[in-house]
Amino acid sequence: MAVSSLLLSLAAQTLTFLFFLLVVVFLGYCLYVKHIHMKYDHIPGPPRDSFLLGHSASLLRIMKNGGNMHQKLLEWADEYGPVYKIYALHYAVVCVSCPEATKQILMSPKYPKDKLVYKRLANLFGQRLLGNGLVTARDHEQWYKQRRIMDPAFSSLYLRGLMGTFNERAEKLMDKLTDVADSKTEANMLHLVNYVTLDIITKVAFGVDLELLRNTSQFPKAIETCLKGMAHYIRDNFFEFNPKNRGYINEVREACRLLRKTGSRWIAERKAAIENGDEVPKDILTQIIKTAKQEEIMTGEDEEFMLDNFVTFFIAGQETTANQLAFCIMELGRHPDILEKAKKEVDDVIGMKREISYDDLGKLVYLSQVLKETLRIYPVTPATSRDIAEDMVIDGIHIPGGFVAVFNSYVSGRLERFFKDPLRFDPDRFHPDAPKPYYCYYPFALGPRSCLGQNFAQMEAKVVMAKLLQRFDFTLVPGQTFDILDAGMLRPKSGVLCTLSHRE
């Protein structure tokens, strides 16, 4: 009995101590949050939802209701100006749409990518996804070595050699659209261009034929699952701790494993073929492996980085272009005059040719303007962020070091002070003689960390759009929404439903 009483007494003392410790820790955290608020509350910004959670509740509410978080950031930019702050828990986030600061920070290699976001892209719910590849690497030297290995595979000379594959895969889409037109059925253009862009990236980058317009594959679903998982993991710090989400999180992890296992197998097979002297495709994977061999030292870590970049290209290389194409088709369907002007240019430059050349792409000036205007209003990867350790003055406001700076091309592309009547779709904003936007248009980011594959993506988009305009008339199905689905990357919520007919 005495022993039991002693044990109960000890347990009570331990619980009391732990409770007291938790109270002290909580109060300490509250004092730290108050300290952060005192450092940054002089900066304009919307009222906090709560002392501890900051603005997280507002943004999560938008996400859970299927809304577009970037639209809220645009509203705040209109109300509070080119520099305003919000809080994600105890993190101070400064949203910047000031061109001078955008240039200063994004064009410099000294400001690393934001660890809060990019570490979560590296390991999705604890499963390695993008790792320390080109998108997520925060150390400049580590990133620069990878970029040096990748650059030759995206040179203009090398990209010229990909025109045959661009044409071939785009023709398969035209065959599918011919069946749709003949059967007079509706086409979900987002789904179809998603298949063709994934076909293109797997063929030109990795030498693999998926033939998604004819065959089923687990890859499109895996990519979509990973992207949705990214959005939840980055924006909701408590998502993984909710027991109701365990099943979904396991699906995301399994999708990550599928992509990385596939990449590991394809890389190993290609390396073995090269070492055996077999004939291999002259694709991006071969180019990367050969360039990597020229490095003085290739460690096991570098091999893992190669796999990280495989997954990065696999996801970003198709999703971004597919969404851009779908938005472009949507806007052309809403603006018949612009559609007719684009068709006329294609007729003048391409005529009845089935094989579009690299030189033809350079002559499709108006189509380039259409694609650029699409990315102004619908930048499919809308934001990038940097950790700023030093004090800084932005637009006359002193900001103490230790904050995250967010640059949002969705916001800057829709601000009246940069683009007159910003919601009007007007490709002439990008006419060769029009003034160039000054650090307020950056759909592929800016500076040394800008997207390596942007020329690849725009060549691919031009080939697909030129062939579509050459062969078909299309009309948007009435009644569909033109809203944006914010799922990490932006995409048309409706899928862009069209009816097609053959051009006379």
N, C-alpha and C positions, 0 to 999 in steps of 0.2 A: 504493500500500500504506500509506504514511504517512497519507494522507488518510482511508483506511478505519479505520485504528487510532484516529485522532483523533476521528472520528465515533462510533465504538464507545465510546470513553472518555467523550465528552460525553453520549451516550445513557445510559451506566451512571451517570454523576454525576447526570443529570436524574432517572432512575428512583429513585436512592437518596434524592435530595432530596424527590421526591414521596412516597416511602414514609415518610420521616421526617416530612413534613408531615401525612400521613394519621394517623400514630401520635400526633402532637401534638394534632391535631384530635380524634381519638377519646378521648385521655386528658382533653382539655379538656371534652368532652361528658360523660364519666364523672364528672368532678369537679362539673359542673353538676348532673347527676342526683343525685349524693350530697348536694349543697347543698339541692336540693328535698326529698329524703327527710328531711334533718335539720330542715327547716322544719316538716314536716307529720307526721312519724312519731309525735308525741305523741298524735295523734288516733287513736281506736280504728279497727280495720279488719282485714280478712283479710290473711294473709301474701301477699307478692308472689309471682307465678309466677317472675319473674326480675328481676335488678337493672335491666336496660335496658328491658324490655318491660312491666314492671309487671304489671297484671292482665289485659292484653289477651289473652293466650293462653287463659285460662279462659273469657272471654266469647266469643272467636272459636270455641272448641271447641263451646260450646253452640249457637252459630248454625249451624255447619257440620253438626251432628248433628240439625238441625231442631228444636232446643229453644227455650225461651222465656227470653231473657236476663233479663227483668224478674222472673221467679220466683227466679233466683239473687240479684238485688238484694234481694228480699223476705226470702230466707233470711238474708242478711247483716244486714239491718235487725233481724230477730228476734234475731240473735246479738250484734250490736255496738251496737245502740241507735239513737236518733233522729238521731245525727250520726256518720257513719263515712266514712273516706276510702279511695279506691282510686286507682291510677295508670294513666293511659293514656299509654304511653311516659313522657315526662318531665312530663306534665301532671298536676297534683294535682286530683282530682275529689272534692268533698265531697258525699255523698248526705244529704239533709236530709228528715226526716219530722217535724220539730218545728213545730207549728202557729204558734207565735209568730214564728219565723224565716220560715216560709212567708208569713205575712201581711206581715212587714216588707219582704221582698225582692220578692215578686211584685206587691204592691200599689203599689210605688214605680216611677216612670219612670226613676230614676237608674241602675238596674243594667241594662246592655245585654245583649241575648241573646248567648249563648256563640259566639264567632267560630269556634271549632273545628268546631262542628256546623253553624251556620246559613250559613256561607260555602260549605260543601259542598252544602247544599240549594240555594243560589243558582245554583251552576254544577256540574252533575253530570258528572263526568269531563271537565271543560273545556267542556261545552256548557251555555249558559245555560238554566236551567229556571225556578225560582221567582224568580231575580234579586234585586231589592231590593223585593219586594212586601210586603204587610202582615205576612206570617209571618216573613220573613227580614230586613227592614230593621233595622239595629242603631242607626242614628242616630235619636234621638227626634223631632227636628224633621222629618226626612224622612218618618218613619213617620206623624207626626201630620197632615201635609198630605194624605197618601193616605187616612188614616182619615176626615178631614173630607169628602173627596170621596165616599167610599164610604157613609158613615153613612146618608144619606137613602134609599138603596136597600134598607136593612134596617130601616127604621123600622116600628113596629107597624101604622101606617096603610097603608104600602105593602104589607106582608106580607099584610094582610087581602085585598088585591086579587089575591093569588096563589092563593086557595083554589080557584077554578075549575080552574086547571091542576093543582093537587095532586089534585083529585077526578078529573079527566079521565084523567091518567096512571095513577093508582091503579086506575081502572076497567079499563084495558087489562091490568094485571096480573091483576085478578080474572077477566077473560076467558080469559087464559092458564091460570090455575089451574083454571078450569071444565073446560077441555080435559084437563088432567092428571087431575082427579077423575073425569071421565067415562071416560077410558081406563084408569083404575086403574093408572097408572104412578107411579114414584117421582119426586119433585121435588127438585132441588138448590136449596134456598131461597136460599142465598147468591148463586148465579148469577142467579136471577130478580130478587131485590131489587136486585142490582147494576145490572141492565139498567134497572129502573124508576127508580132514583135518578139514573142518568146521563141517562135520558130527561127527567126533571124538571128537572135543573140546566141542561141545554142548552136546554130550552123556556122556562123562566121567567127564566133569566139571559141567554140569547143569542138567543132567538126561533127556534131551529133544531129541526126535527122529525127525530130519528134513528130513532124507532120500532124500538128494539132488540129488542123482543119478537117482531117479525116479520122484521126485516132484519138482515143482518150488517154489522158495522162494525169498523174497525181501532182505534177509540178505546179500548174496554175492554182490549184486549191492550197498547196503548201505555201506558195508565195503570198497569197491573199491572207492566209492564217497568220503568217509571220508579220505582215504589215499591220494587221489589226492588233496583234499582240504588242507590237512596238508602241502603238498609240496608247493602249491601256497602261503599259509598263512605265512609259515616260510621264504621262500626265496624272496618273493616280498612284501615289506612293503606297496606298493601302490595298491596292487591288489584289496583290498576291497573298495577302493575309486573310482575305475573306474566304471561308470554307466553301461557299457556293461557287467560287471560281476555280476550284481545284481541277475539275474535269477539263475545262477550257484551257487552263494553263498547261496541262499534260498534252493536249492537242498541239499547242504552240511549240512545246519542247520537241515533240515528235516531228513536227514540220521542220524545225531547225536541224534536227539530226538527219532527216532525209536529204536536205540540201547539202549538208556538209559531207555525208557519206557518198553521195553522188559525185560531188566535186573531187573528193579524195580518190575515188575509183577512176574517174576520167583522167585526172592528172597523172596518176600512177601508170595507167595504160599508155598514155602519150609518152611519158618519160621512157618507158620500156621500149616502145616502138622506135624512138629516136636513138637510144643506145644500141638497139639491134640493127640499126641502119635501114629500117623499113621506110617505105614512102609514107609520109605523113602530110596531112592538109597544111597548107600555108595560111593558117588561121591565127587568131590572137593568142591562143594557148601555146602553140608552137613558138611563136615569136617571143612570148614571155619566158618560156623555159630556156630558149637559146640565149636570150639576153641575160637571164639570171646566171647562166653558166660563166659569163664573162666577168662577173663580179669576183673580186679577189677572195672574198670569204662569203660562203653561203652556209649559214647555221641552220640547225633544226628549227629555230624560231622563224627564220626567213621562209622555210618551207611551209610553216603554219600560216605565215602572212600571205603566201601565194593562195592558199585555200581560202583565207579570209576575203581576198580580192575576187576569187572565183564566185563566192556567194554574193558579194557586193554587185558584181556585174550581172549575175543571174537575176537578182531581184530588181535593181535599179535600171539595168539595161533594157528591160522590157516594159516595166510598169510606167516609168515616166513618159516614154514615147507613146505608149498606148493611150494614156490619159490625155496627152496633148492632142493626139489625132482625134480622139472622141470629142473633145471640147471644140476643136477646129471644125469638125463636121457639124456639130450642133450650131455654132455661130454662122457658118455658111448657110445652113438651112434656114436660119432666122433672118438672113440678109441676102435676098435674091440678087440684088444689084452687085454686091461684092462677089457672090458666087459666079455670076455671069462674066464678070471681069477676070476672075481667076481662070475660068474655063477658056476664055478667049486667049489668054496668054499661053495656056497649055497647048491649045490647038496651034497657035503660031510657032511655038518652040518645038513641040514634040510631034505634032501632026498625028499620023497613024502608026508611028513606030512603036514596036513592042519593047525594044531595048533602049532604055534611057541611059545616056552616057553621063560621065562626070561633068563634061563641058556643058551639057544641057542644063544641069542643076544650076550652074552659075548664071544662066540666062533666064531662069524662072524668078525674076526679081520680085514681081508682085506676090507670088506664092510665098516667097521668103517673108515679105511684109505681113502676110496673113498669119503665118506661123508665129512670127514674133509678137504680133498683137494678141494672138491667142495666149501666149505665155505671159504677157503683161497682165491680162485680166485673170488668167487661170494658171499661175505658176504652180506646177504640180508638186514641187518640193518647196514650200513657201518660205521657209525660215532657216536661218543658221544662227549660231550663238558662239560667243567667245568669253573666256574668263579674263577679267581685267583686274590685275593685282595692284596697279598703281593708281594714284589720284588722277583725275582727268576733268577737264572743263569741256562740256559739250553744249553748244548753243548758249553759251554764257552761264551755264549752271555748273557749279563745282560738285563733282561726284567723288566721294572717297573711294579708295581702292578696295577690292574685295567683292565686286559685284559681277553679275553676268550681264553682258550686253547682247540683246536680241535684235537681229536685223531681219525684217519681214518684207519680202518682195511682193506679197499679196497686198500688204498695207500701202507700201510706197507706190505700187502700180495703180492704186485706186484713189490716190489723194489728188484733190483738185489743184493743189499748189504745184504739182509736177505735171499733171496731164489734164488739159481742159476737157470738161464733160467726161470724166474718167470712165463711166460705165458704158459709154458709146463705143461700139466696136468699129474702129477706124484704122485700117492697115496703113493709111497714108501718114500716120504718125511716124512710120519707119521708112518713109520714102528716102532714097539716097540723098536727096537735097534737104531733107528736114533736119532741124537741129537735133543733135544726139542727146538722149537723156543723160543727165550728169549724176551718176552714182545713185539713181533711183530706180533703175531697171536692171535686175540681176537674177534672172530665173535659174542660172547655173552657178550662183554665188560669184565671188570676185577674187582677184588676187591669186596668190600661189595655191590656195586651196579650192580654186574653182574646179568645176566638174571636168575630169579628164575626157569623158566620152561625149561632150556636147556636140562636137562636129560629127561624130558617128551618128548621134541621135537625130540631128537635123538633116543629114543626108538621107537617112532611113525614112524620116517623116515626109520629106519631099518626094521621094520615089513613090511611096504608097499613095500620097495625096494626088500626085500628078496622074497616076494610072487610074485612080478613082474618078477624077474629073474628066479624064480623056474618054472613059467608057460609059459612065452612068449619069443619069439624072436622078436626084434623090430628093425626097420630101419628108419632113419630120411628121411623125404620127401625131395628130391633134390630141390635146389633153394631157400630154406628159409634162412633168415638171422640168424646169431648167435649173433646179437647185444643185448645190454642190455638196457632195458627200466628203466629209473630212475624216478620212481613215488613215491618218498619218501622212499619206499623200492625198492630194485632192483629185477627185474624179467626178464625172457627171452622175448624179443620183439616179437618174432615169435609165442610164445605160445608152441613151441616144437611140431611140427607136425610129427607124426609117422604112419607107417603101422605096423601092428602086425600079428604074426602067432603063432599057438600053437607049443610049443617045442615038438620035437619028443621023 
